[in-house]
């Protein structure tokens, strides 16, 4: 029972974005995905959600090969995501932003609005229900994007840099929310972040990419003790000095 990449390769022309990448997201657990700029993190997310087809290898959802399905097929199968940009519908209020997802998943309008209200209440965001999405503060916009992804109670939720631009306190609140999504809703979460401290505080298992390859994976102690990770982030000289 997992959402996995199995030896996945992705190329754009002559550029190899991913090479034989394997990772697994288990229900009820938070997995981290980190790496320096250009490591291939977003390509991984795109491949895991149907926005990018693998050239080699497979995307497998609980035993089912999903590699050739479009993005909406992944969403209907229980795989949701957020984007680095919130991508809210600026002309709609917050409730309607969430309800649109419900309608897209096949709910009737009334059921979609009820589901939207329930998610907002669960996240403590009900006060924003009638606010225009276009006027939201940045942090609220990020939280509403997560709320929208939770419509339909997805089995897997992939969060692409959700803490970007957040203060330390806001990132700590986000960490608490991600833990609740995993423990209370049972969703398997993949957290992709440049904020390594946030990832290590939330994730029991972390995968590190560099140059489109997995260079390390394991728990907090393994990641912190890895010379390969230090070299990827700081260069060979600093890694040797450490």
C-alpha positions as a Markdown table, in Angstrom:
| # | Residue | x | y | z |
|---|---|---|---|---|
| 1 | Unk | 0.0 | 0.0 | 0.0 |
| 2 | Unk | 2.0 | 3.0 | -1.3 |
| 3 | Unk | 2.5 | 5.5 | -4.1 |
| 4 | Unk | 5.9 | 4.8 | -5.6 |
| 5 | Unk | 8.4 | 5.7 | -8.3 |
| 6 | Unk | 10.2 | 2.6 | -9.5 |
| 7 | Unk | 13.5 | 3.3 | -11.3 |
| 8 | Unk | 12.0 | 6.4 | -13.0 |
| 9 | Unk | 13.9 | 8.3 | -15.6 |
| 10 | Unk | 12.8 | 11.6 | -17.2 |
| 11 | Unk | 14.7 | 13.5 | -19.9 |
| 12 | Unk | 14.0 | 16.9 | -21.6 |
| 13 | Unk | 15.9 | 16.8 | -24.8 |
| 14 | Unk | 19.4 | 15.9 | -23.9 |
| 15 | Unk | 19.0 | 16.9 | -20.3 |
| 16 | Unk | 18.4 | 14.1 | -17.8 |
| 17 | Unk | 16.1 | 15.5 | -15.1 |
| 18 | Unk | 15.7 | 12.1 | -13.3 |
| 19 | Unk | 17.8 | 9.0 | -13.5 |
| 20 | Unk | 16.6 | 5.7 | -12.0 |
| 21 | Unk | 14.8 | 7.4 | -9.1 |
| 22 | Unk | 12.9 | 5.2 | -6.7 |
| 23 | Unk | 10.9 | 6.4 | -3.7 |
| 24 | Unk | 7.8 | 5.4 | -1.8 |
| 25 | Unk | 5.1 | 7.3 | 0.1 |
| 26 | Unk | 3.2 | 5.2 | 2.6 |
| 27 | Unk | -0.3 | 6.0 | 4.0 |
| 28 | Unk | -0.3 | 7.9 | 7.3 |
| 29 | Unk | 3.4 | 8.8 | 7.1 |
| 30 | Unk | 5.3 | 11.9 | 6.0 |
| 31 | Unk | 8.2 | 11.5 | 3.7 |
| 32 | Unk | 10.5 | 14.3 | 2.9 |
| 33 | Unk | 12.1 | 15.1 | -0.5 |
| 34 | Unk | 15.0 | 17.6 | -0.4 |
| 35 | Unk | 17.9 | 18.6 | -2.6 |
| 36 | Unk | 19.7 | 21.7 | -3.9 |
| 37 | Unk | 18.2 | 23.8 | -6.8 |
| 38 | Unk | 17.9 | 21.8 | -10.0 |
| 39 | Unk | 18.0 | 18.5 | -8.2 |
| 40 | Unk | 14.8 | 17.2 | -9.8 |
| 41 | Unk | 12.4 | 17.6 | -6.9 |
| 42 | Unk | 9.5 | 19.2 | -8.9 |
| 43 | Unk | 10.0 | 16.8 | -11.7 |
| 44 | Unk | 9.5 | 14.0 | -9.2 |
| 45 | Unk | 6.3 | 15.6 | -8.0 |
| 46 | Unk | 5.0 | 16.1 | -11.5 |
| 47 | Unk | 5.7 | 12.5 | -12.3 |
| 48 | Unk | 4.0 | 11.2 | -9.2 |
| 49 | Unk | 0.9 | 13.2 | -10.1 |
| 50 | Unk | 0.6 | 12.7 | -13.8 |
| 51 | Unk | 1.8 | 16.0 | -15.0 |
| 52 | Unk | 4.9 | 14.4 | -16.4 |
| 53 | Unk | 5.2 | 10.9 | -17.9 |
| 54 | Unk | 8.3 | 8.9 | -17.1 |
| 55 | Unk | 10.5 | 7.9 | -20.0 |
| 56 | Unk | 11.7 | 4.8 | -18.2 |
| 57 | Unk | 10.4 | 3.1 | -15.0 |
| 58 | Unk | 7.0 | 3.2 | -13.5 |
| 59 | Unk | 4.6 | 5.2 | -11.3 |
| 60 | Unk | 2.7 | 2.6 | -9.2 |
| 61 | Unk | -0.3 | 3.3 | -6.9 |
| 62 | Unk | -1.0 | 0.4 | -4.6 |
| 63 | Unk | -0.1 | -2.1 | -7.2 |
| 64 | Unk | -1.6 | -0.3 | -10.2 |
| 65 | Unk | 0.7 | 1.1 | -12.9 |
| 66 | Unk | -0.3 | 4.8 | -13.3 |
| 67 | Unk | 2.5 | 5.8 | -15.6 |
| 68 | Unk | 0.3 | 6.7 | -18.7 |
| 69 | Unk | -2.6 | 8.3 | -16.8 |
| 70 | Unk | -3.3 | 12.0 | -17.2 |
| 71 | Unk | -3.2 | 14.2 | -14.1 |
| 72 | Unk | -6.9 | 14.1 | -13.5 |
| 73 | Unk | -6.7 | 10.3 | -13.4 |
| 74 | Unk | -4.3 | 10.6 | -10.5 |
| 75 | Unk | -6.5 | 13.0 | -8.7 |
| 76 | Unk | -9.6 | 10.8 | -9.0 |
| 77 | Unk | -7.5 | 7.9 | -7.8 |
| 78 | Unk | -6.8 | 9.7 | -4.6 |
| 79 | Unk | -3.5 | 11.5 | -5.3 |
| 80 | Unk | -3.6 | 15.3 | -4.7 |
| 81 | Unk | -1.0 | 18.0 | -4.8 |
| 82 | Unk | -0.2 | 21.6 | -4.2 |
| 83 | Unk | 2.0 | 23.8 | -6.4 |
| 84 | Unk | 4.8 | 26.2 | -5.7 |
| 85 | Unk | 2.4 | 29.0 | -6.7 |
| 86 | Unk | -1.0 | 28.8 | -4.9 |
| 87 | Unk | -2.9 | 28.7 | -8.2 |
| 88 | Unk | -6.1 | 29.8 | -6.6 |
| 89 | Unk | -9.0 | 31.2 | -8.7 |
| 90 | Unk | -8.7 | 34.9 | -7.9 |
| 91 | Unk | -12.2 | 35.7 | -9.1 |
| 92 | Unk | -13.9 | 33.3 | -6.6 |
| 93 | Unk | -14.1 | 33.4 | -2.9 |
| 94 | Unk | -12.4 | 30.8 | -0.7 |
| 95 | Unk | -15.3 | 28.5 | -0.3 |
| 96 | Unk | -15.9 | 28.3 | -4.1 |
| 97 | Unk | -12.2 | 27.6 | -4.7 |
| 98 | Unk | -12.5 | 24.5 | -2.6 |
| 99 | Unk | -16.0 | 23.6 | -4.0 |
| 100 | Unk | -14.7 | 23.7 | -7.6 |
| 101 | Unk | -12.4 | 20.8 | -6.7 |
| 102 | Unk | -15.3 | 18.9 | -5.3 |
| 103 | Unk | -17.4 | 19.4 | -8.5 |
| 104 | Unk | -14.4 | 18.4 | -10.6 |
| 105 | Unk | -14.3 | 15.1 | -8.6 |
| 106 | Unk | -17.9 | 14.4 | -9.4 |
| 107 | Unk | -19.7 | 15.9 | -6.4 |
| 108 | Unk | -23.0 | 17.7 | -6.7 |
| 109 | Unk | -22.7 | 21.5 | -6.0 |
| 110 | Unk | -24.3 | 21.3 | -2.5 |
| 111 | Unk | -22.1 | 18.3 | -1.5 |
| 112 | Unk | -19.0 | 20.1 | -2.8 |
| 113 | Unk | -19.9 | 23.2 | -0.8 |
| 114 | Unk | -20.4 | 21.1 | 2.4 |
| 115 | Unk | -17.1 | 19.3 | 1.9 |
| 116 | Unk | -15.4 | 22.6 | 1.4 |
| 117 | Unk | -16.9 | 24.0 | 4.6 |
| 118 | Unk | -15.9 | 20.9 | 6.5 |
| 119 | Unk | -12.3 | 21.1 | 5.4 |
| 120 | Unk | -12.1 | 24.8 | 6.2 |
| 121 | Unk | -13.5 | 24.1 | 9.7 |
| 122 | Unk | -11.0 | 21.2 | 10.2 |
| 123 | Unk | -8.1 | 23.5 | 9.4 |
| 124 | Unk | -9.5 | 26.4 | 11.5 |
| 125 | Unk | -10.0 | 28.6 | 8.4 |
| 126 | Unk | -13.7 | 29.0 | 8.4 |
| 127 | Unk | -13.4 | 32.8 | 8.9 |
| 128 | Unk | -11.9 | 33.0 | 5.4 |
| 129 | Unk | -14.8 | 31.3 | 3.8 |
| 130 | Unk | -16.3 | 34.3 | 2.0 |
| 131 | Unk | -13.1 | 36.2 | 1.4 |
| 132 | Unk | -12.0 | 36.7 | -2.2 |
| 133 | Unk | -9.1 | 34.5 | -3.0 |
| 134 | Unk | -7.4 | 37.3 | -4.9 |
| 135 | Unk | -7.0 | 39.4 | -1.7 |
| 136 | Unk | -5.6 | 36.8 | 0.6 |
| 137 | Unk | -2.3 | 37.3 | 2.4 |
| 138 | Unk | 0.4 | 35.1 | 1.1 |
| 139 | Unk | 0.4 | 32.6 | 4.0 |
| 140 | Unk | -3.3 | 32.2 | 3.9 |
| 141 | Unk | -3.1 | 31.6 | 0.2 |
| 142 | Unk | -0.7 | 28.7 | 0.8 |
| 143 | Unk | -3.0 | 27.3 | 3.5 |
| 144 | Unk | -6.1 | 27.5 | 1.3 |
| 145 | Unk | -4.2 | 25.7 | -1.5 |
| 146 | Unk | -3.6 | 22.9 | 1.0 |
| 147 | Unk | -7.3 | 22.9 | 2.0 |
| 148 | Unk | -8.3 | 22.7 | -1.6 |
| 149 | Unk | -6.1 | 19.7 | -2.1 |
| 150 | Unk | -7.8 | 18.0 | 0.9 |
| 151 | Unk | -11.2 | 18.0 | -0.8 |
| 152 | Unk | -12.2 | 14.4 | -1.4 |
| 153 | Unk | -10.0 | 13.0 | 1.4 |
| 154 | Unk | -7.1 | 12.0 | -0.8 |
| 155 | Unk | -5.0 | 9.0 | 0.2 |
| 156 | Unk | -1.8 | 10.8 | -0.8 |
| 157 | Unk | -0.9 | 14.5 | -0.7 |
| 158 | Unk | 2.2 | 15.9 | -2.3 |
| 159 | Unk | 3.2 | 19.4 | -1.0 |
| 160 | Unk | 5.5 | 21.3 | -3.3 |
| 161 | Unk | 7.4 | 23.9 | -1.2 |
| 162 | Unk | 4.4 | 24.8 | 1.0 |
| 163 | Unk | 6.6 | 26.8 | 3.4 |
| 164 | Unk | 8.2 | 29.1 | 0.8 |
| 165 | Unk | 8.1 | 32.7 | 2.1 |
| 166 | Unk | 6.8 | 31.7 | 5.5 |
| 167 | Unk | 8.3 | 33.0 | 8.8 |
| 168 | Unk | 9.7 | 30.5 | 11.3 |
| 169 | Unk | 6.5 | 30.6 | 13.4 |
| 170 | Unk | 4.3 | 30.1 | 10.3 |
| 171 | Unk | 6.5 | 27.2 | 9.2 |
| 172 | Unk | 6.1 | 25.6 | 12.6 |
| 173 | Unk | 2.3 | 25.9 | 12.3 |
| 174 | Unk | 2.5 | 24.3 | 8.9 |
| 175 | Unk | 4.5 | 21.4 | 10.4 |
| 176 | Unk | 1.7 | 20.8 | 12.9 |
| 177 | Unk | -0.9 | 20.8 | 10.1 |
| 178 | Unk | 1.1 | 18.3 | 8.0 |
| 179 | Unk | 1.4 | 16.0 | 11.1 |
| 180 | Unk | -2.4 | 16.2 | 11.5 |
| 181 | Unk | -3.0 | 15.4 | 7.9 |
| 182 | Unk | -1.0 | 12.2 | 8.2 |
| 183 | Unk | -2.3 | 11.1 | 11.6 |
| 184 | Unk | -5.9 | 12.3 | 11.6 |
| 185 | Unk | -6.7 | 11.8 | 7.9 |
| 186 | Unk | -4.3 | 8.9 | 7.3 |
| 187 | Unk | -2.9 | 10.5 | 4.1 |
| 188 | Unk | 0.5 | 9.6 | 2.9 |
| 189 | Unk | 2.3 | 13.0 | 2.5 |
| 190 | Unk | 5.4 | 13.9 | 0.5 |
| 191 | Unk | 6.9 | 17.2 | 1.7 |
| 192 | Unk | 9.2 | 18.9 | -0.8 |
| 193 | Unk | 11.0 | 21.8 | 0.7 |
| 194 | Unk | 14.1 | 23.9 | 0.7 |
| 195 | Unk | 13.6 | 24.4 | 4.5 |
| 196 | Unk | 15.6 | 21.4 | 5.5 |
| 197 | Unk | 15.0 | 22.0 | 9.2 |
| 198 | Unk | 11.2 | 21.8 | 8.6 |
| 199 | Unk | 11.6 | 18.5 | 6.7 |
| 200 | Unk | 13.8 | 16.9 | 9.4 |
| 201 | Unk | 11.4 | 18.0 | 12.1 |
| 202 | Unk | 8.3 | 16.4 | 10.4 |
| 203 | Unk | 9.5 | 13.5 | 8.4 |
| 204 | Unk | 10.5 | 10.1 | 9.7 |
| 205 | Unk | 12.1 | 9.2 | 6.3 |
| 206 | Unk | 13.8 | 11.7 | 3.9 |
| 207 | Unk | 15.0 | 11.2 | 0.3 |
| 208 | Unk | 17.8 | 13.5 | -1.0 |
| 209 | Unk | 18.2 | 14.2 | -4.7 |
| 210 | Unk | 21.1 | 15.8 | -6.5 |
| 211 | Unk | 21.5 | 15.9 | -10.2 |
| 212 | Unk | 18.4 | 13.9 | -10.7 |
| 213 | Unk | 19.6 | 11.0 | -8.7 |
| 214 | Unk | 18.9 | 9.7 | -5.2 |
| 215 | Unk | 22.1 | 10.3 | -3.2 |
| 216 | Unk | 20.9 | 9.4 | 0.2 |
| 217 | Unk | 17.8 | 8.4 | 2.1 |
| 218 | Unk | 17.0 | 7.5 | 5.7 |
| 219 | Unk | 16.0 | 9.1 | 9.0 |
| 220 | Unk | 17.2 | 12.4 | 10.5 |
| 221 | Unk | 20.4 | 11.0 | 11.9 |
| 222 | Unk | 21.3 | 9.4 | 8.5 |
| 223 | Unk | 20.7 | 12.6 | 6.6 |
| 224 | Unk | 22.6 | 14.8 | 9.1 |
| 225 | Unk | 25.5 | 12.4 | 9.1 |
| 226 | Unk | 25.8 | 12.0 | 5.3 |
| 227 | Unk | 28.9 | 13.3 | 3.6 |
| 228 | Unk | 27.1 | 13.1 | 0.2 |
| 229 | Unk | 24.3 | 15.4 | 1.5 |
| 230 | Unk | 26.8 | 17.9 | 2.9 |
| 231 | Unk | 28.7 | 17.9 | -0.4 |
| 232 | Unk | 25.5 | 18.4 | -2.4 |
| 233 | Unk | 24.5 | 21.5 | -0.4 |
| 234 | Unk | 27.9 | 23.0 | 0.5 |
| 235 | Unk | 30.4 | 21.6 | -2.0 |
| 236 | Unk | 33.3 | 19.1 | -1.6 |
| 237 | Unk | 35.6 | 21.5 | 0.3 |
| 238 | Unk | 33.1 | 22.4 | 3.0 |
| 239 | Unk | 31.9 | 18.8 | 3.3 |
| 240 | Unk | 35.5 | 17.7 | 3.9 |
| 241 | Unk | 36.1 | 20.4 | 6.5 |
| 242 | Unk | 32.9 | 19.3 | 8.3 |
